[in-house]
């Protein structure tokens, strides 16, 4: 019997290579994000901003300042040439005041920036969570049930999408604040925060619901849904256990894109005077103070600090959202 040549004999005797381990969608998305320098940079900036907001009490304690104490008088503010403008030593970063003092009331800019980041992120994250929950559940219900349910929900979506969003929020925020007055939410800065979360969250779900509905229309006919239905699973179980987990990629992408939108909306509303009001720290409110007192004409620093922080935050979240969208795109390269 003929024997195989040595090379072929070794090849035949060698064990077959083990198949590569399959990666989940999230693991694949994380691998793609790590390969993108822009995505990693945006993720680092977002993490630093979150830490800046979370550690605001500790950071202001280290600085030895707080966001509410006013330092007025000739030792801090120029009351002659330019009334209310900080003296040269207190106008810019120093060892005592890491970003200087704000004009007029002489409050510490760094402390107000740190606590303002907390307010902006709390409003943005909570309102995004409200929109995501409403949009996912309503969109999944519309796509799964179809028929008259789908028609009614779709018309409600069209109605919400037809309204000019900013004008609607501008008109309803004061009404919501007055309605919440005298309730358990009417305590300090909780009232404007709660009203903005409710308004921004309630009017931000329609677009996501439309996207989820389109995804569910195709998912509901797949085999695993038919199997769950044949097994006797209830409609609620099918929607929450079978359908919604399969649209979480789209939901995650939408959430990362909605957070910077809500940050901008909160800043715009506070700048226009219907959002967070003084003395509660807010980046939008700080922009309003710099503009209303024309302090930015004397020194752009007072406008540049909150504006720069707002631009960097929104840009980082937008870049991260783009990276998440590309990473979860099934048409992208799997390598």
Secondary structure, 3 states (H helix, E strand, C coil): CCCCCHHHHHHHHCCCCCCCCCCCHHHHHHHHHHHCHHHHHHHHHHHHHHHHHHCHHHHHHHHCCCCCCCCCCCCCEECCCCCCEECHHHHCCCCCCCCCECCCCCCEHHHHHHHHHHHHHHHHHHHHHHHHHHHHHHHHHHHHHCHHHHHHHHHHHHHHHHCCHHHHHHHHHHHHHHHHCCCCCCCCCHHHHHHHHHHHHHCCCHHHHHHHHHHHHHHCCCHHHHHHHHHCCCHHHHHHHHHHHHHHHHHHHHHHHHHHHHHHHHHHHHHCCCCCCCCCCCHHHHHHHHHHCCHHHHCCHHHHHHHHHHHHHHHHHHHHHHHHHHHCCCCCCCC
